[in-house]
Structure formats: structure tokens, C-alpha cells
């Protein structure tokens, strides 16, 4: 009797994946430190940040995604800094299923920010919430799922040049390292640290942009409910913010792609005061755990996400999907979860 009770106590229920708040704080504190001077694209400090992210992914057991390297390098082409090196950071967690491992789920965030202001007492745009928090989320998801052997392969990505017009993600979409045709979903992460939304506090829940544009919204809502972190559709911002982050570059290429955010508008948005000490790391750990659970759900599912053909705004993404796949999306009335 006692023995069996002890044995059953060893089995954890399928709850919220555990993500450590102090690890998230460590990632953000470094990426948003004055030492990295606001991670402008391009800059030596952005290169330094890319090396930090690659080192942390390595510690978590994630493999290099570009041959032996974590870096998809190219030259910055226009305006300030033209000719300097820029990099996307790409890590791979190979899938465990012989067939499904050739399909990919992307978990991503941008690691650049605005660099430095020309004048002022505090010149550095630290970008703690935007988007060191997202990069910390990517690392937190990697930590939470690295040992759980998902069936599909997971690609962890950190993009340069988001703040200069989704440049890193657009470069990847034009030069994919893993075939976009086999990339079944992209879960992008932006601004998951601040809970003090200008509309009021946002604790214990998370928005998803373009909530009803694909089956990913309803799937994540179901997972969120199961793990106790609701995934919601912002009544006003769900659609407009769909275009405002790196998921848009993947969506334009046909890949179902969305962005998780806790607060859309907060007081230090694109200001020098977006500092690491203003983030709620305990809440962020819960949000990251939920994103890890959604990642696993999509990576292990018997079906793949699909664009929602009943949404008018989605027509262009379905067109891109058809071009990419050479066939229309599977009819949603025929598919399971
Ligand atoms: Zn951002």
C-alpha cells in the first residue's frame, strides 16, 4: 500500500512545464544590460548577444542549426552600418520520430533592439521587454522541452534587424536553412515580461496575434486552458499586431505563424526606460511554460496547423501556402485537433 502510493507520487501530472524565473531573469539581465548598448542592427554588441544566445542554447543541449554553426550570417545592406556582418541565431532540437522529424516547428524572437539615442542622460535603449523577454522565452522553452523528445524537430531562432523592418526573419524566409515547405508552424515571442499594459494589468494570461487566422490559435487556447494559462484574442490588437513582428515574414511565405505577447502597449515601449528590473519574471515563467506546452502539442500532433479559410484577411497567406506546398490547405472540417 505504502509502496504503491510512493510510486504513484513519482508520476507528475501533465501540467504546466516548469520554467525557472531566475534563469529568465539572468538571460534578460545580460541581453538588456548597458554593456550590450541596446543591441542595434548592425553592431559589435549584437554579435556579442548572438554568441551569448548560442552559448546558452548549447548549454541546454540544443544543436547548431547551420551545419556546425549557430549563425546564418550575411552583410547588412542598406543605410547605417551597410557592409557589417549580421546574423540570425539558429539551433536545432532534432525530432524523435523517423518520419515527423523531417517536419519543423519554429520557436523564435528577435534579439536586436534600437541601439543608442543621440543624446540624453540615459542613451541606451535596453529593450528588456522588447525583446530580450522573447529571447529569454525561446531559451526557457528550449530548457523545458530539450529532454522531452518531441516527434517533430524544433528550430530555435533569434532574429537580427526586426526593429529595422523584420529584416532578419525576411532574410531567413528567402534563404531558409530548413525547407519552409516542411515548416509546419512558427511560434514567435514578443514582450512577455511586462504585465503593466497601458490598458491595465495582464497577469496569468497571454495574447496571440492573428488568433483566428489559423488553427494554431484554437490549439494554443486549448493547451492554455489545460495548463492554467489562458491564451486569448485581443479584441482590438489581435489582427493589426499580426503584421508587427517576425511571424509576418513567415506568414507571407505561407507558414502558419503567430506571435505570443503579454502586453501590447506599455509605458516604456521603444524608450530608454525599458529596463530589466520592470519585468515580472514569475509571470513570465508561467507564460513560457505555456508556450513550451503549445510547442510540444504542435510538435507531437497527428495533424499539422492550417490557415483558416473562413477568415477574409487570410486569403493572401493561403495563396502563399498553396504556392509553397503546390496544393490547397487541408479542409478544416475534415481535421482533428
Ligand atoms: Zn519587438
Boltz pocket constraint, residues with backbone or C-beta under 6 A from the ligand:
constraints:
  - pocket:
      binder: B
      contacts: [[A, 110], [A, 130], [A, 131], [A, 162], [A, 190], [A, 191], [A, 244]]
      max_distance: 6.0
